Amino acid sequence: MTNKPPFFIKDAEEDILIVVEDPSLQQQLETALQKKYKVFAYNDCKAAQQHLLLHSVAVLICDQDLSDEQGFEFCKKVKALKHTIECVLILQPQELKDLETSKKFTEIVHVLLKPCEEIYLTQIIDLIYEKSLLSNIRTHFSEWVSLANEFSPHSLEEVSRHLTFGKRVQESLLISRNDPDLSGLDNGILFLPGSDTFNDFYEIYYPGKHIFDLVIGHQQERGLAAALIGTMVKRDIHHFIQPIVSTETYSRKEGWEEALVPLEHMCESLDANTGYQLQILNVQMALTLCRFNFESKKLIYFNNGNPQGIWCKPQERHIIRLKNSHQHYLGEAKQLFGEVYEVEFETNDLFVFLSGGFTEKEETLIYDLIQQTPNMTPHELIEELKQKMQNFSTDTDRTLVALKMNRKEALPSRHFFSATFNATLDELERARNFIDNICRDVPGDRDRLIFYLHLVINEIFCNIVEHGYAYDSKGIIIVKGAQEHDGITLEVFDQGTVYMPSEVPEPLPLGNEENRGFGIYIIREVVDQLAYTKKLGKKGWNHLRIFKKYCLGDEIMQLSHTLANDVLIITPNLTSLDAKFASEFKEKIIQLITENEALHVVLDLNQVQFIDSSGLGSFLSVLRLLHAQGGELKLARIHRPIRTMFELVAMNKIFDIHESTEEAIEAFNKE
């Protein structure tokens, strides 16, 4: 047999290609990524296309704003040329709204919104880079597995080539390149490879700010076929572990975001999709999925086929073997999905998870070692096991992951409230009284907090009654509340028609025919966090969760400023520019203009969320002063509510308004 699987995984990493004109952004991307990847940067699409024809590229990072071609159009051409390349489009938030209606937008590109923070940039590119490599394998998966199973080597050279390829798959894709680096987590990983078996894989994910996911897989297949099958399963887990649309969260800083896939849904999806493919190949795989939440101090896990995990509570000198979901494997005809378990851990607790392949003697050794020295660190445990197991021989891969919870701070206690209401507007007053009870003895300005939450519960309640239950008073609405250490959490449950907040159109300044969108708009502007989970099935519950910070103290008005190309850029560091601050704001602006002898001024209003007539009047005063001196004032980065206010009083015709400070400065240069 002469056909051999292509050796696409090279000793050198596949390229990351950057196409960005902005020198500062290009420098930021190169600096963040070149420590880990082979990076090439161009400032036009033509040069980048030449690179694509001559080199192997895993990820394309492209700015939407290019001179020779729009970034999205270039990404479409690249995906048509080679669909395994993952394309990342960098754009402004307002550009995203224009592109989201484009056909197959989300299938073509991943999105990074400006400004790009390095900590998120590197994490996202790591995930996308691996997805590209996994997609490359998945594209040729069936062909390669078939070749690997049918291959009858005619020479030691061909056998060596097969094993070399399998080892590269293992090193590049099966073994995690991420180390658990969450604050409060000590860890150790022991990977004992078999003799060219490639039947283990493990991976570490960070799907949320305080969330850590661990995946361990083990199969009985061996050699190159095992490496390719493991890669396929890992790729599918990588896909399912990412956010899905069923849960959406909103914050003022980030806007609407997709939330995490529950472990139960992930297991069901793996069973229906990946499990079916493994059945066709007559392959079974043991699988462990773990999700640690350091905010709630909870572990949710699912284990099918791998040895029982070990949970050591050193303060009590107590060791627990974690339950297995059941012994059915992924790929068996029987359903994979078993019970998902949840435990609450404490500081200094130790968890140890094993892949299949460990002998009974080795498992006993590990258990006894933990029992004898329960206070050892994961690193000490791994080093001790390396010494004790060096004489053990086995013909299969073995993986052990040890995790110790060392976070010290305790979570604040919470005072819970709950009430059930009928879906009728007659219950509105009782719902507002419920809010009053939640806010009893809260710190800060209680009256102001109650005013905001009354507004929120009113809009939510009316929305559910009208759109969810269509005024059917038999419907049930459950409201739960809790006092957190820094604010109030409200959770609202209903079984009415699904109502996706992110799909509600933005309200027009003078309303629309149905006057839609004002309720959710008001809620978004008032609360600090907002999350919505739609119900699953007719008998499920929609879940709306909001968080509002306590109203602590008065806001202090501060101004920061910089000079660029003889342009004075002033940034007000406050959220509300109203009658309380307008006079002080005007005086400080004029003082900065005088001190810097500035004629060209840009006001960066990115942090301002509210403005009234007094605030608008202060802008006019500054504008008149500059005009009298032969100068000019431009405004930049205005939020939509503020822009709407300008349009309502026709001040958008008086002021020169720009999307960015850079655009405003450039406008001065052209004058």
Order of alpha helices (4+ residues) and beta strands (2+ residues): beta-alpha-beta-alpha-beta-alpha-beta-alpha-alpha-beta-alpha-alpha-alpha-beta-beta-beta-alpha-beta-beta-alpha-alpha-beta-beta-beta-beta-beta-beta-alpha-alpha-beta-beta-alpha-alpha-beta-beta-alpha-beta-beta-beta-beta-beta-alpha-beta-beta-alpha-beta-alpha-beta-alpha
